[in-house]
Amino acid sequence: MKRNLIIGVAATTLIAVVAGMMMTSRPTEAQTEPIQATVAMITDGAGVDDQSYQELAWRGVKKYALETGLAEGIDGYQSFHAVTATEARSAISDAVNDGFKTIFAVGYRKINAVDEAVQKYPDRDFVMVGDVAQTRPNVASVTFQANQSSYLAGVAAAKTTKTNTIGLVSGEKSVVMEAFEAGYIAGAKSINPDIQILHDYVGDFKNDATAKTLANNMYQAGADVVYQTAGGAGQGVFEAARSINEKRRSADKVWVIGVDTNQSQSGRYQALDASSNFTLTSVLKRMDQVVYDIANLAMKDKFPGGEHLVYGLANDGVSVTRGRMSTEAWMAVQDAKTAILDKQVVVPETLD
């Protein structure tokens, strides 16, 4: 039976900086005896430079690596890129063969590969980030209550729109993505039940050209706030907003809501009258801290195997930035957060 453990995001006292690299899959080799402190991360989508959740998780790996004195590569830390399930299996095999002890699989599409690997490699520790793996002593699962933070984003969008029309560009249809969608829609409708919400899917998390087209369509249809939950592809939403806003005065901008990490930098632009920024707010996951914390536990032989670690508003695992919200919008967001924490509002996880 699965056990759910809600843990807080720990504060840290050391400082870390390091650079990352990517390794492609290669023929199977004999397994190397694992070194306790070593860490591998299996990425997908646009990889560790996606300016979203993959990059955020990689920051946690790098922070851990510097503090433990690990070098980049074998006997230290490494990233392996995998998009398909077959590639994920191969990447995990490569990481095991190279002797990595703790292996983070980031992205719900790796769930089948992880479930197979935990049985095949019982001497390795696996972390399934974004979905819940089978309960075994050598795997921990990490999920984020993105429906809660997306609810706050919906409140912010509804309090900001001047057209009563907002948008949502998602990566692909899945149970995980549905939580973002359900929260955002519920939050917006809590402010205005009659608000119009445009929604479409990129189909993956790396096609920024498609994301840009979808966002352009929404802006042209009257949306003036678009929430992007498309990973690396979401940069296309920022590109769409920038191309529109550069032809307008700053007071007439359209907005983007960022995801996973603080995407304020992506919203900087030059309007007709002034330098400005169109990132309204960003919906945050403390994935970097979570990865860092679990890597440290594994190194100390305290790996939380068999646990499902849940991060939400209650333990600061998810949040939204103040960004450029009006005072009225920010106060509405704070009221909504309090209502969720006090259980006066139960945020849906599905669209049903």
N, C-alpha and C positions, 0 to 999 in steps of 0.2 A: 504494500500500500504506500502511495506517495506521501511524503511529509512536506508540508509547506512551512517554510521558515521565513518570516519577514525580518530583515535585518537593516540597520541604518547604514548610511554611507559614512565611513569613518574618516575623521580628519587626519591628515598626515603631517609630519614634521620635517621631512627631508625634501629636497628639491631635485628635480630630474630633467635632463634634456638628452636626447639621442636621435640618431637618424635611422630610417628603416629601409628595407630592401625587399624585393620580390624574388621568389624562386619558382621555376616551372617544374612540372612533374618529370620524372625520369624513370628508367627501368628499376625494378625492385632489387634491393640489395639485402644482404644479411643484416639483421637487426643489430644496432649498437646498444650496449647496456645503457639504460637511461641515467642521466645525471640529474639529481634531485632539483636543482635550481632552474634548469633550462625550461624555456617556454616557446611554444610555436603558436601561431595564429593562422587559421584557415579563413581566408576572406572570400567575398564574392562581389558581384556587380563591378563597380569601377575600382575596387581595391582600396588600399590604404590611403590613397589620395583623393577619395570621393567627396571630400569636404562635408561629410555626413557621418553616419554611424560607424562605418569601417575605420575611418580616420580617427574617430574618437576612441574606439577600442584600442587602436594601435598606440595612441598616446599613453594609455594605461600600461601597455607592454613596455614601451620605451622608458617610462618613469620607473617602473619596477627594475628594468635592466640596469639603469644607471646606478640605482641605489644598491644593487647587489653585485655590481662590478662585472656584469655579463657583457661580452662583446657580441657584435652582430654576426650571425652565422652559426654553424655547427658548434656545439658546446656552449652556446649562449642563447640567443633569441633569433627568431626567423619568422617571416610571413610566407605563406603558400597561397597562391591564388587559385580558386576553383569556382566555376559558375554552375556547371551541371552536377548531378548526383554522382556520375561516373568520375568526374574530375575531383570531387570532394573525397571519394574513396581513395583515389590515387594520391591525393595530397596528404591525407591522413597517413597512408602507408609510408610515404616519403618521410614525413615527420617522425614516425616511429623508427624507421630504418636509420635515421640520422641521430637517434638517441634522445630526442626531446621527451621530457617527462610529463609536463603539463601542456595539454593541447586545447586551445580555445577554438571552437567552431562558431563563427559569427554569422548569423542569418538563418532563419527558420527553414530554408530549403535544404539544409545539411542534416536534418533530423534523422533520416533513414541511414545515412552514412555513419552518423554518430552511434545510433542504436546498434549497428553491426560492429563497429569498432570497439565498443566497450566490452563486448564479449570476446572478441578476437585478441584484444591486447589488455588483459587484466592487470598488467603491471604499469599501465599508464593512467594518468588522470585526465579526464575529458571534461570540458565545460561547454555545455550547449547554451549559447546566448541567443535568445529570441524564441525558444520553444521548450517544451518539456520532454526530456528524454525518459526512457525506461528507468526505473529505480534500481540502481546497482551501486555498490560501494565505490566505484571508480569513475562516477560521473555526477556532476552537479548541473542543475538547470537554472538559468537566469531569465526571468521575464520582467518586463516593465509595464506598469499600469498606464499605458499611453492613452487609454480612453479618458483618464482623469485629466491629464495635461491638455489633451485635445479639446476637452470640454471647455477649459479655460480659454483656449484659442478661439473656439466658437463664440464665446462671450465677447472676447476682444473684437472679433470681426463684426459681430452684430452691432456693437456699440460704436464702431468706426465707420461702417459703410454709409455712404450718402445716397446710394441708389437702391438700397434694400435688396441687393443681389450680391452674393459672395460665391466663391468657387473653391474647389478642392481637386487637386491633381494627385492621384495615387500612383504608386508603382505598379502593382499588379493585384488581382483579386486573391485574397487569402483570408483565413481566419485572423491572422495577426494584423493585417492591414484593416480589417473590418472594425477592429477596436478603435483605431484612429478615426475612422469615418463616423462610427456611431457616436463617439464622444463629441466630435466637432459639430455634427448636426444637432445633437441634443443641447449643447451649449448655446449655439446660435438661436435655436427655437425657444430656449428659456428666456431670452430677451425679447424676441419677436417671433411669435408662432407663424406669422405670415411671410417670413423672410424667404427669398428664393435662393436655393443652393444648387449651383451647377457642379457636376461631378463627372470625372472621366479617369480612365486608366492609361498609363503609358504602355504597360505590358511587360516592363522589366524595370531595373533600377539604374540603367546606364545610358539609355537613349535620350539624351538631352534635347535633340532636335524634335522628337515627338512631343516631349514635355513642353517645349516652347510653343509648338503649334497648338496644343491643347489650351495652354494658358492664353495665347492670343485670341483664340476663339471665345474664351470666357470673358476676357476684357471687352472684346467687341460686342458681346451679348449683354453688356451692362455691369458685369461684376467689377467692383473696385477693390476687393480684397480677395486674394487667392492663397490658400494654405497648400503648401507642397509637402507631400509625404512620399517622395519618389527617390530617396537616396541621392546618389550621384546625378541621376537624371534631372533632379530638381533644379540644377543650375540653369536648365532651359527656361524654367519659370521666371527666374531672376532676369535672364536675358530678354524675355518678352516684356517684362515690366520696364526694364531699362530703355528699350527701344521706344516705348510709348512715352515714358516720363521725360526723356531728353528733348522731346518736342513740346513740352508743356511747362508752365510755371510750377514752382514747387508746391503751391497750395492745391494744385489740381492733380496731384500724383495718384497713381494706383498703387496698391500695397501688395506685399508678399509676406506671408508668415513662414518663417524658416522652421526646420525640424532637426532634432537630435543634438545639434551643437549650436552655439550662438552664431547665426549667419548674418549678423549686422554688417560685416565687411562686404558681403555680397550685394548689399543694397545701396552702396555708395554710388552717387552719380552726379552729373552736372545738369541741372535744370536750366531753363531759359533765363532765369533770374538769379540763381544762386546754386551753390553746392548743397546737396541734400542727401537724404537716405530714405529708401522706400521699404526697408524691413520693419514691419510694424512690431513684431515680437518674434521670438524663437521658442519652440517647444523643446525643452531640454531633457536628455537622459544622462544620468551620471555614469555612463558606461565606462568611461576612462577610470573612474574611481573604483568601480566594481571589479574590473579586470585587474587592476593593481592590487586590490584587497585579496582577491582569491589567489592570485599568483603568490602573494606573501604567505597566505595560509598553507598553500601546497609546499612551499619551500620549507616551512617549519613543521612539516608532516602533520598538518591540521586540516588537510583538504576536506571540504564539506561534502563528501561523497554521499549520494543518496538523497540530497536535499534539493528542494525547489525554492530558490531564493527570489522573493518578490519585492520589487522596488516601486513605490508609488509616492503620492503626495505626503503620506504620513511619515515617511522616513527620508524625505528629500531626495528620493531616487528619480523623480520627475518634477518638472517645474516649468514656468514660463518666465522670460525676461520682461523687464519693464519696457524696454525698447522705446518706441515712439508713441505709445498709447497716450491718449488724453488722460487728464486726471480722472474724469468721469469713467472712462473705460477701465483704467487701472483699479479704481475703487470697486467697480462691478466685478472684476476678476478676483479681487481679494475677498469680496463677499461670497462669490461662488466657491472659492477654495475653502473658506470656513464652513460653508454649508456641506461640502463633501466630507470634510474631516469630522464634522459633527453628525454625519450620517443622516442629515436632513435631505440630502440629494444622493441618490444611488445612480451612478453614471452607467449607462448601458454599454455592453461590450459587443453587441451585435445590432444589426439593422432591423431585426424582427421586432 
